[in-house]
Amino acid sequence: MNGDIRATFGRSLGATSRTSIPIVLPPNTVEWYYSFTTSRNGSSVPSIKLALQIGGLLSNFYIPGSGVAFGGLAGAADKINIPPGAMPINAFVMDTYNSNIFVNTNNQATYFPNIQAENSTEGKVLVSNLRQGTYNLCIQNISNTNAIIVRVEVVAIVLETKVMESSNNNNSEINNGWPVEFKQKMYNRWLSVAKKTENISDNDANMIARCTQQKIITSKSYSEYIKMRQDDWEQNVKKLYQECYNAIMYK
């Protein structure tokens, strides 16, 4: 994005200090997050990994008798790590009408209050009052002269209905036949493996463990997993861990 002065004189050539990103919310959205970080033009911008971070924080709980599993993320925004930015921007959520005003004119556009970020080099914002439809995340480079790069990542939390079963032995919730307590043990195991990696952060280790856990329980049922031969486990399960490790550490 160009600085405001450069955008003013270069608008006919496509230069702009403002842009708008459409956000189409999926059905049954409960809340959503947008995040951003910035750098000077020509510098790289690190990935925020917002989806992986929220996936690691997401705790599933079951509403008894309803058949509904819901993701609770109370206080999650405080736990999301955003790479430090270098250049300040303004970020607003608008409807399409006001977004067009914001991007194409200098007239005053109206934005939804209390979910904006102003004069910020990086940020994370929870939106819980706009849950359906299409909105626009409007970004403004507030520098007069400096061109910048902005990385934006958006994640929606969706209410999902799942079929839950019960174990005959301990009435524990299961997913694809997996007892809850075994899923936790599996997570702890891969967290321990990930933490043995040199210079890995606790947050990245958590995301790798959570990713590995989810890949295993969705690719294998519990009965299939416990019947695996050692060579099969070495070839397939470790491969899933490596996929998660590469996705998080080298993205």
Helices and strands as residue ranges (DSSP letters): H 4-10, G 11-13, E 18-24, E 29-40, H 50-57, E 59-63, E 68-72, H 76-79, E 89-94, H 96-104, E 117-120, E 122-127, E 134-141, E 148-158, E 160-161, E 165-166, E 173-175, E 178-179, H 180-195, H 202-219, H 222-226, H 230-249
